[in-house]
Amino acid sequence: MSPLPPVFATRAMRARIALIGASYRRLTGRQLADDDSAESLWTAPRVIVAHDTAADPIFFFGNHAALLCFGTTLDALLAMPSRLSAEPGLREARQAALDRVARDGFVDGYVGVRVSATGRRFRIEGATIWNLVDSNSAVQGQAATFERWSEPI
């Protein structure tokens, strides 16, 4: 497994990544990885991604498993609007799920089709999507995790 990338090693990024795990635990009652550290989330065997709150949200975190699943580099993922993880015809359904998360805090059991950086389509199953909520109850983004996907479709 590759070591934690330097982009995730700053104090600010470590805090932002810890919010991914802390929000997941608070909302679902489950643990996302061994602990909420950047190292644990980076090396977790499940895919973990998170995007910011921009009008067109950009991924600010993707773990090693996410890079393998989406067939991309960390630099490319961190520059990518999260909507591009779904094909154009499926983005409306993806947005409907994100809207439910914004309203309800999290969604469990999400199923959807995603597309890798190379255009390979795959189906994610049993995903959890949740809001990243800080100690002031402000939403700092949304995150998703899944352990199962099937490909190609």
Secondary structure, DSSP 4 states (H G I P E B T S, - for coil): -PPPPGGG-SHHHHHHHHHHHHHHHHHHSS-SSSSSSHHHHHH-SSEEEEE-SSSS-BEEEE-HHHHHHHT--HHHHTTSBGGGGS-GGGHHHHHHHHHHHHHHSEEEEEEEEEE-TTS-EEEEEEEEEEEEE-TTS-EEEEEEEESEEE---
